[in-house]
Amino acid sequence: MRTSTNKPPPYNLQTLKPDIKVPAKRLSQKAEWAIYISGLILNDVIMMIFAMQFSYAIRFVLGLPIFRLDAIPAPAYYYTLILFLVPIWLFIFVGVGLYHKPNLLGGTSEYALVFKGTSIGLFFLIVAGFLEPTFIIARGWVLMTWGFSFLLVSFSRFMLRRLVYSARMRGYFTSQALIVGANDEGLSLARQLTAWPTSGMNLVGFVDKKFPVGTILPDGLPVLGSLDHLHQVIEAFQVEELILATSSISTRDRMLDIFQRYGTSGQVNLRLSSGLYEIITTGLTVREIAYVPLVYVNKVRLTGTDKIMKLALDYVIIIPALLVLWPLFLLVAAIIKLDSPGPVFHRREVMGVNGEKFCALKFRTMCENGDEILEAYPELKQELEEKYKLKNDPRITRVGHFLRKYSIDELPQLINVLFYEMSLVGPRMISPEEMRNYDRWGLNLLTVKPGITGLWQVSGRSDVSYEERVRLDMHYIRNYSIWLDLQLLIRTPSAVLKSSGAY
């Protein structure tokens, strides 16, 4: 590998661009995380003790008829058991990574680890009771301890995470981040990171030779120098996260130089993008063929266990829902027919997985001659062509306004879910004509089934800009987990009742 013996040109950021400010020093990141992890440990211990004691009260004190109470064990026995079990469960939490910094503040991924930890703890209790006959514990207490521990630890961590997010808005629990490369990929990375102020990444700017120092790029971030100035910029801005847009590096040797210098650094974390930013949401797998590691691009986002669990969640909910809601279907159908002439259902052609088109069902909310009505409003027709949605749509019927306000018009899509065309949770369904608005991201959109609800639904629905809708869809696809689906399902009813952005 060739290395240059020439010294980089002199660099003084404050002389070149005095209005670019170096960030003020704050509490060290190690100290911040030490405080937070100590708080997490204390929190988990308190929640586990409370869960075990609460389970004891329900099982033995309340005397519920579902439990047999031939004899009530002495409280001292279970208090001793709690003192014995809490350190073991805490050790299990350490083992699954619940105090490992990369696993924290991750939302649904953190809940998944809590579920894993409490489930291993449950398994430990079951095995202990099987192997040691003298170790007698009530099965009801064991199951409730598992359930309450998961719920209480998850909820308390949720509240602690909200405190950290609030602190991040004030500059704490953040890392100074620098992006190497101000090409399309680098700018896309910046937009994604700056859109989430709670991410913990405080972007200070870019390093790129194509722009003079101090150039302000469209997202408001400055160019702080070229690769020759990388070390000086890192020191001047106390950079802790170095994000490399690999498609911006012109030579392999230059990339290796950066990796050799910062790949194992104790002060800087080096993060490399794939160079395939437009398709990264589908997932990449490294497979070795003839001892050669090759990157395989997944054709669909969900495979294996994820696919099975998502399908199970859909059918567990929609089958009972359809059995309960069929009288409402009949009532709405009758009201629609009485309100205006035309069919009960509206069939809209939309894009499905791998580009397969299908007709999504909705209760009709528009007049049958909607196109003729819209011809009288050329400005609204143009707005519809640009945004695919109208806030004040003259085509909507009297009943249609009510149905849209509370998303009742979307209930027939449960039938689409039943026929495996849609999912309860997913990205927003779009028509073939809308694909151009997703540009290169459209490839990702076709790797999962569209959903009745999703991030766009709980984030303001039609009040969200089109660019924001695209970003939310990509965030969902990239970060999918069954826990994220459950979280969005829980948030959906309040979003529907608020009726914000419903038109």
C-alpha positions as CSV (number, residue, x, y, z in Angstrom):
1,M,0.0,0.0,0.0
2,R,1.4,3.4,-0.9
3,T,1.4,6.1,1.7
4,S,2.1,9.8,1.0
5,T,5.2,11.3,2.6
6,N,4.0,14.8,1.9
7,K,2.8,16.7,5.0
8,P,-0.8,18.0,4.9
9,P,-1.2,21.7,4.2
10,P,-1.4,24.0,7.2
11,Y,-4.8,24.1,8.8
12,N,-6.4,26.6,11.2
13,L,-10.1,26.3,11.2
14,Q,-10.8,29.4,13.2
15,T,-8.6,31.5,10.9
16,L,-10.2,30.2,7.8
17,K,-13.8,30.4,9.0
18,P,-14.1,32.2,12.4
19,D,-17.9,31.9,12.5
20,I,-17.7,28.1,12.8
21,K,-17.6,27.5,16.5
22,V,-15.8,24.6,18.3
23,P,-18.2,23.0,20.8
24,A,-17.8,23.7,24.4
25,K,-16.7,20.9,26.7
26,R,-19.2,19.0,28.7
27,L,-19.3,16.1,31.2
28,S,-17.3,13.3,29.7
29,Q,-19.3,10.7,27.8
30,K,-17.9,7.9,30.0
31,A,-19.1,9.6,33.1
32,E,-22.6,10.1,31.6
33,W,-22.9,6.5,30.6
34,A,-21.6,5.3,33.9
35,I,-24.3,7.3,35.7
36,Y,-27.0,6.0,33.4
37,I,-26.0,2.3,33.6
38,S,-25.8,2.5,37.4
39,G,-29.3,4.0,37.3
40,L,-30.4,1.1,35.0
41,I,-29.1,-1.5,37.4
42,L,-30.8,0.1,40.4
43,N,-34.0,0.4,38.4
44,D,-34.0,-3.2,37.3
45,V,-33.4,-4.5,40.8
46,I,-36.2,-2.4,42.2
47,M,-38.6,-3.4,39.4
48,M,-37.8,-7.2,39.8
49,I,-38.3,-7.0,43.6
50,F,-41.6,-5.2,43.1
51,A,-42.7,-7.7,40.4
52,M,-41.9,-10.7,42.7
53,Q,-43.6,-9.2,45.7
54,F,-46.7,-8.1,43.6
55,S,-46.9,-11.7,42.3
56,Y,-46.8,-13.1,45.8
57,A,-49.7,-10.7,46.8
58,I,-51.8,-11.8,43.9
59,R,-51.1,-15.5,44.3
60,F,-51.5,-15.8,48.0
61,V,-52.9,-12.7,49.7
62,L,-55.8,-11.7,47.5
63,G,-57.3,-15.1,47.4
64,L,-58.5,-15.0,43.8
65,P,-60.7,-18.0,42.9
66,I,-58.4,-19.1,40.0
67,F,-55.8,-20.1,42.5
68,R,-55.9,-23.0,45.0
69,L,-55.0,-22.0,48.5
70,D,-54.5,-25.2,50.4
71,A,-51.8,-23.6,52.4
72,I,-50.3,-20.1,52.4
73,P,-46.5,-20.3,52.5
74,A,-44.7,-18.1,55.0
75,P,-43.7,-14.7,53.5
76,A,-40.2,-15.2,54.8
77,Y,-39.7,-18.1,52.4
78,Y,-40.5,-16.0,49.3
79,Y,-38.6,-13.0,50.7
80,T,-35.5,-15.2,50.9
81,L,-36.2,-16.6,47.5
82,I,-36.4,-13.0,46.1
83,L,-33.0,-12.1,47.6
84,F,-31.6,-15.2,46.0
85,L,-33.2,-14.8,42.6
86,V,-32.7,-11.0,42.0
87,P,-28.8,-11.3,41.7
88,I,-29.2,-14.3,39.4
89,W,-31.7,-12.5,37.1
90,L,-29.4,-9.4,37.2
91,F,-26.5,-11.7,36.1
92,I,-28.7,-13.0,33.2
93,F,-29.5,-9.4,32.2
94,V,-25.8,-8.7,32.0
95,G,-25.3,-11.8,29.9
96,V,-27.9,-10.8,27.3
97,G,-26.4,-7.4,27.0
98,L,-28.9,-5.2,28.8
99,Y,-26.1,-3.0,30.2
100,H,-24.0,-3.0,27.1
101,K,-24.0,0.5,25.6
102,P,-24.7,-0.4,22.0
103,N,-27.9,-2.1,23.1
104,L,-29.3,0.8,25.2
105,L,-31.7,3.5,24.1
106,G,-32.8,1.4,21.2
107,G,-36.5,1.3,21.9
108,T,-38.1,-2.0,20.7
109,S,-34.7,-3.8,20.4
110,E,-34.1,-3.1,24.1
111,Y,-37.6,-4.6,24.9
112,A,-36.6,-7.7,23.0
113,L,-33.5,-8.1,25.2
114,V,-35.6,-7.6,28.3
115,F,-38.0,-10.3,27.1
116,K,-35.1,-12.6,26.4
117,G,-33.6,-11.9,29.8
118,T,-36.8,-12.5,31.8
119,S,-37.5,-15.6,29.7
120,I,-34.1,-17.1,30.6
121,G,-34.9,-16.3,34.2
122,L,-38.2,-18.1,33.9
123,F,-36.4,-21.1,32.3
124,F,-33.9,-21.1,35.2
125,L,-36.7,-21.3,37.8
126,I,-38.4,-24.1,35.9
127,V,-35.2,-26.2,35.6
128,A,-34.3,-25.5,39.3
129,G,-37.7,-26.8,40.4
130,F,-37.4,-29.8,38.2
131,L,-33.9,-30.8,39.4
132,E,-34.3,-30.0,43.1
133,P,-37.5,-31.6,44.6
134,T,-37.1,-29.6,47.8
135,F,-37.2,-26.3,45.8
136,I,-41.0,-25.8,45.9
137,I,-42.5,-22.7,44.3
138,A,-46.0,-21.9,43.0
139,R,-46.3,-22.1,39.3
140,G,-48.7,-19.2,39.3
141,W,-46.1,-17.1,41.1
142,V,-43.4,-18.1,38.7
143,L,-45.5,-17.1,35.6
144,M,-46.7,-13.8,37.1
145,T,-43.1,-13.0,38.2
146,W,-42.0,-13.5,34.6
147,G,-44.8,-11.4,33.1
148,F,-44.6,-8.5,35.7
149,S,-40.8,-8.4,35.5
150,F,-41.0,-8.0,31.7
151,L,-43.7,-5.3,31.9
152,L,-42.2,-3.3,34.8
153,V,-38.6,-3.4,33.7
154,S,-39.6,-2.5,30.1
155,F,-41.9,0.4,31.2
156,S,-39.3,1.8,33.6
157,R,-36.6,1.7,31.0
158,F,-39.0,3.4,28.6
159,M,-39.4,6.3,31.1
160,L,-35.6,6.4,31.7
161,R,-35.1,6.5,28.0
162,R,-37.4,9.5,27.7
163,L,-35.3,11.3,30.4
164,V,-32.1,10.6,28.3
165,Y,-33.9,11.9,25.1
166,S,-34.7,15.1,27.0
167,A,-31.1,15.4,28.2
168,R,-29.9,14.9,24.6
169,M,-31.9,18.0,23.6
170,R,-29.7,19.9,26.1
171,G,-26.4,18.4,24.8
172,Y,-25.9,15.5,27.2
173,F,-25.5,11.8,26.1
174,T,-24.5,13.0,22.7
175,S,-21.4,12.2,20.5
176,Q,-19.8,14.7,18.2
177,A,-20.1,13.1,14.7
178,L,-18.3,13.9,11.5
179,I,-19.2,12.5,8.0
180,V,-16.5,11.8,5.5
181,G,-17.9,12.5,2.1
182,A,-20.5,15.1,1.1
183,N,-21.8,13.2,-2.0
184,D,-25.4,11.9,-2.3
185,E,-24.8,9.1,0.1
186,G,-23.2,11.4,2.7
187,L,-26.0,13.9,2.4
188,S,-28.6,11.2,2.8
189,L,-26.9,9.9,5.9
190,A,-26.9,13.5,7.3
191,R,-30.6,14.0,6.6
192,Q,-31.4,10.7,8.4
193,L,-29.3,11.6,11.5
194,T,-30.4,15.2,11.8
195,A,-34.0,14.3,11.5
196,W,-33.8,12.4,14.8
197,P,-32.4,14.8,17.4
198,T,-32.7,12.0,20.0
199,S,-30.3,9.8,18.1
200,G,-27.3,11.0,20.2
201,M,-25.4,11.9,17.1
202,N,-24.5,15.6,17.0
203,L,-23.3,16.2,13.5
204,V,-20.7,18.9,13.3
205,G,-20.2,18.8,9.5
206,F,-18.5,17.1,6.6
207,V,-15.0,16.4,5.4
208,D,-14.8,16.6,1.6
209,K,-12.2,18.0,-0.8
210,K,-14.8,19.1,-3.4
211,F,-15.9,22.1,-1.3
212,P,-14.0,25.0,0.2
213,V,-13.8,25.0,4.0
214,G,-16.8,26.8,5.5
215,T,-19.2,25.9,2.6
216,I,-22.7,25.4,4.0
217,L,-24.4,22.5,2.4
218,P,-28.2,22.3,1.9
219,D,-28.9,20.6,5.2
220,G,-27.1,23.5,7.0
221,L,-24.0,21.6,7.9
222,P,-20.6,23.1,7.0
223,V,-17.6,21.5,5.2
224,L,-14.8,21.6,7.7
225,G,-11.9,20.5,5.5
226,S,-10.6,17.8,3.2
227,L,-9.3,14.3,4.1
228,D,-5.9,15.9,4.5
229,H,-7.3,17.8,7.4
230,L,-9.2,14.9,8.9
231,H,-7.0,14.5,12.1
232,Q,-7.1,18.3,12.8
233,V,-10.9,18.4,12.4
234,I,-11.3,15.5,14.7
235,E,-9.2,17.1,17.4
236,A,-10.7,20.6,16.9
237,F,-14.3,19.3,17.2
238,Q,-13.7,16.5,19.7
239,V,-15.2,14.1,17.2
240,E,-16.2,10.7,18.8
241,E,-18.1,9.2,15.8
242,L,-16.5,9.1,12.4
243,I,-19.0,8.1,9.7
244,L,-17.5,7.1,6.4
245,A,-19.7,7.4,3.3
246,T,-17.7,4.7,1.5
247,S,-19.0,5.6,-2.0
248,S,-17.2,9.0,-1.6
249,I,-13.7,7.5,-1.2
250,S,-12.0,7.5,-4.5
251,T,-9.4,4.8,-3.8
252,R,-9.2,1.7,-1.7
253,D,-5.8,2.7,-0.3
254,R,-7.3,5.9,1.1
255,M,-10.1,4.0,2.8
256,L,-7.5,1.6,4.3
257,D,-5.5,4.5,5.6
258,I,-8.6,5.8,7.4
259,F,-9.4,2.4,8.8
260,Q,-5.8,1.7,10.0
261,R,-5.7,5.1,11.8
262,Y,-9.2,5.1,13.4
263,G,-10.5,1.5,13.2
264,T,-9.1,0.5,16.6
265,S,-8.9,4.0,18.1
266,G,-10.0,4.3,21.7
267,Q,-11.2,7.9,21.2
268,V,-13.0,7.6,17.9
269,N,-15.6,5.1,16.7
270,L,-15.3,4.5,13.0
271,R,-18.6,3.6,11.2
272,L,-18.6,2.6,7.6
273,S,-21.7,2.8,5.4
274,S,-22.3,0.0,2.9
275,G,-22.0,2.1,-0.1
276,L,-25.4,0.8,-1.1
277,Y,-27.4,3.2,1.0
278,E,-30.5,3.0,-1.2
279,I,-30.9,-0.8,-0.6
280,I,-29.5,-1.1,2.9
281,T,-33.0,-1.4,4.4
282,T,-33.5,-4.8,2.9
283,G,-30.6,-6.3,4.9
284,L,-27.2,-7.6,3.8
285,T,-25.8,-11.0,4.5
286,V,-22.1,-12.1,4.2
287,R,-21.8,-15.5,2.7
288,E,-18.6,-17.4,2.0
289,I,-18.4,-19.1,-1.4
290,A,-15.1,-21.0,-2.2
291,Y,-13.6,-19.2,0.8
292,V,-14.5,-15.8,-0.7
293,P,-16.7,-13.6,1.5
294,L,-19.5,-12.2,-0.7
295,V,-22.2,-9.7,0.3
296,Y,-25.7,-11.0,-0.5
297,V,-28.6,-8.5,-0.8
298,N,-31.8,-9.9,0.7
299,K,-34.7,-9.9,-1.8
300,V,-37.3,-9.3,1.0
301,R,-36.9,-7.6,4.4
302,L,-38.6,-10.3,6.6
303,T,-37.4,-13.9,6.6
304,G,-37.5,-16.8,9.0
305,T,-38.7,-16.1,12.5
306,D,-39.6,-12.5,11.8
307,K,-41.9,-13.5,9.0
308,I,-43.6,-16.2,11.0
309,M,-44.1,-13.9,14.1
310,K,-45.5,-11.1,12.0
311,L,-47.9,-13.4,10.2
312,A,-49.0,-14.9,13.6
313,L,-49.6,-11.4,15.0
314,D,-51.7,-10.5,12.0
315,Y,-54.0,-13.5,12.2
316,V,-54.3,-13.6,16.0
317,I,-55.8,-10.1,15.8
318,I,-57.7,-10.0,12.5
319,I,-59.7,-13.2,12.8
320,P,-61.3,-12.2,16.1
321,A,-61.6,-8.6,14.8
322,L,-63.6,-9.8,11.7
323,L,-65.9,-12.0,13.8
324,V,-66.6,-9.0,16.1
325,L,-66.8,-6.3,13.5
326,W,-69.1,-7.8,10.9
327,P,-72.2,-6.1,12.3
328,L,-70.4,-2.8,12.0
329,F,-69.5,-3.6,8.4
330,L,-73.2,-4.2,7.6
331,L,-74.2,-1.0,9.4
332,V,-71.6,1.2,7.6
333,A,-72.5,-0.4,4.2
334,A,-76.2,0.4,4.7
335,I,-75.4,4.1,5.7
336,I,-73.2,4.5,2.6
337,K,-75.9,3.2,0.3
338,L,-78.5,5.5,1.9
339,D,-76.2,8.5,1.8
340,S,-75.2,8.5,-1.9
341,P,-75.5,6.3,-5.0
342,G,-72.6,4.0,-5.8
343,P,-70.9,0.8,-4.6
344,V,-70.1,0.2,-0.9
345,F,-66.4,-0.6,-1.4
346,H,-63.7,1.4,-3.2
347,R,-61.0,-0.7,-4.8
348,R,-57.6,1.0,-5.1
349,E,-54.8,-0.6,-7.1
350,V,-51.6,-0.4,-4.9
351,M,-48.1,-1.9,-4.9
352,G,-47.4,-5.1,-2.9
353,V,-44.3,-7.2,-2.1
354,N,-41.9,-7.6,-5.1
355,G,-44.0,-5.2,-7.1
356,E,-47.1,-7.4,-7.3
357,K,-50.2,-5.2,-7.6
358,F,-53.5,-5.8,-5.7
359,C,-56.7,-4.0,-5.0
360,A,-56.9,-2.5,-1.4
361,L,-60.4,-2.4,-0.1
362,K,-61.9,0.7,1.6
363,F,-65.4,1.8,2.3
364,R,-66.4,4.3,-0.3
365,T,-66.1,7.9,1.0
366,M,-66.4,9.8,-2.3
367,C,-69.2,10.6,-4.7
368,E,-69.5,8.3,-7.7
369,N,-68.9,11.2,-10.1
370,G,-65.8,12.4,-8.2
371,D,-63.7,13.0,-11.3
372,E,-66.4,15.3,-12.8
373,I,-66.6,17.3,-9.5
374,L,-62.8,17.7,-9.4
375,E,-62.7,19.1,-13.0
376,A,-64.4,22.3,-11.5
377,Y,-61.4,22.8,-9.2
378,P,-58.2,22.9,-11.3
379,E,-56.0,24.1,-8.4
380,L,-57.2,21.1,-6.3
381,K,-56.6,18.8,-9.2
382,Q,-53.0,20.0,-9.5
383,E,-52.5,19.6,-5.7
384,L,-53.8,16.0,-5.9
385,E,-51.4,15.2,-8.7
386,E,-48.5,16.5,-6.5
387,K,-49.4,15.2,-3.1
388,Y,-51.9,12.4,-3.8
389,K,-54.1,13.8,-1.0
390,L,-56.5,16.8,-0.6
391,K,-57.2,18.5,2.7
392,N,-60.4,19.9,1.5
393,D,-61.7,17.4,-1.0
394,P,-65.1,18.4,-2.6
395,R,-65.6,14.8,-3.7
396,I,-66.0,13.4,-0.2
397,T,-69.6,12.5,0.9
398,R,-71.2,13.6,4.2
399,V,-70.7,10.1,5.6
400,G,-67.3,9.9,4.1
401,H,-66.0,12.8,6.3
402,F,-66.9,10.9,9.4
403,L,-65.5,7.6,8.1
404,R,-62.2,9.1,7.2
405,K,-61.9,11.1,10.5
406,Y,-61.9,7.9,12.6
407,S,-60.3,5.7,9.9
408,I,-63.5,3.5,9.7
409,D,-63.1,3.5,5.9
410,E,-60.0,1.4,6.3
411,L,-61.6,-1.5,8.2
412,P,-62.2,-3.5,5.0
413,Q,-58.4,-3.8,4.6
414,L,-58.6,-6.4,7.3
415,I,-59.8,-8.6,4.4
416,N,-56.6,-7.8,2.5
417,V,-54.6,-8.9,5.6
418,L,-56.6,-12.1,5.7
419,F,-55.7,-12.8,2.1
420,Y,-52.0,-12.2,2.8
421,E,-51.9,-9.0,0.7
422,M,-51.3,-6.6,3.5
423,S,-50.2,-6.5,7.1
424,L,-51.7,-4.8,10.2
425,V,-48.5,-2.8,10.5
426,G,-46.3,-1.7,7.7
427,P,-45.3,1.2,5.4
428,R,-48.0,3.3,3.8
429,M,-49.6,1.7,0.8
430,I,-49.0,3.6,-2.5
431,S,-50.3,3.4,-6.0
432,P,-48.0,2.6,-9.0
433,E,-48.0,6.3,-10.0
434,E,-46.6,7.3,-6.6
435,M,-43.5,5.0,-6.9
436,R,-41.6,7.9,-8.6
437,N,-41.9,10.0,-5.4
438,Y,-39.9,7.3,-3.6
439,D,-37.1,7.5,-6.2
440,R,-34.3,5.0,-5.3
441,W,-36.1,4.1,-2.0
442,G,-38.9,2.5,-4.0
443,L,-36.9,-0.7,-4.1
444,N,-37.1,-1.0,-0.3
445,L,-40.8,-0.3,-0.2
446,L,-41.5,-3.4,-2.2
447,T,-39.7,-5.7,0.2
448,V,-42.5,-5.7,2.9
449,K,-46.3,-5.7,2.7
450,P,-48.0,-2.4,3.2
451,G,-49.8,-1.9,6.5
452,I,-53.2,-0.6,7.7
453,T,-51.3,1.4,10.3
454,G,-47.7,2.3,10.7
455,L,-45.3,5.1,11.7
456,W,-47.0,7.5,9.2
457,Q,-50.3,6.8,10.9
458,V,-49.2,7.5,14.4
459,S,-47.1,10.5,13.3
460,G,-49.8,12.8,11.9
461,R,-51.1,10.9,8.9
462,S,-51.8,13.3,6.0
463,D,-50.3,16.2,7.9
464,V,-46.9,14.6,7.4
465,S,-45.1,15.9,4.3
466,Y,-44.4,13.5,1.5
467,E,-40.7,13.5,2.2
468,E,-41.4,12.7,5.8
469,R,-43.6,9.9,4.8
470,V,-40.8,8.3,2.8
471,R,-38.4,8.7,5.6
472,L,-40.8,7.1,8.1
473,D,-41.5,4.2,5.8
474,M,-37.7,3.6,5.4
475,H,-37.2,3.8,9.1
476,Y,-39.9,1.2,9.7
477,I,-38.4,-1.2,7.1
478,R,-34.9,-0.8,8.3
479,N,-35.7,-1.2,12.0
480,Y,-38.5,-3.8,11.9
481,S,-39.1,-6.0,14.9
482,I,-42.2,-7.6,16.3
483,W,-41.8,-5.2,19.3
484,L,-42.0,-2.2,17.0
485,D,-45.2,-3.6,15.5
486,L,-46.7,-4.1,19.0
487,Q,-45.6,-0.5,19.9
488,L,-47.3,0.9,16.8
489,L,-50.5,-1.1,17.4
490,I,-50.7,0.3,20.9
491,R,-50.2,3.9,19.7
492,T,-52.8,3.6,16.9
493,P,-56.0,3.9,18.8
494,S,-55.0,7.2,20.4
495,A,-53.8,8.5,17.0
496,V,-57.2,7.5,15.4
497,L,-59.2,9.2,18.2
498,K,-57.2,12.4,17.9
499,S,-58.1,12.3,14.2
500,S,-55.0,14.5,13.4
501,G,-54.3,14.6,9.7
502,A,-57.4,12.5,8.9
503,Y,-58.9,13.8,5.6
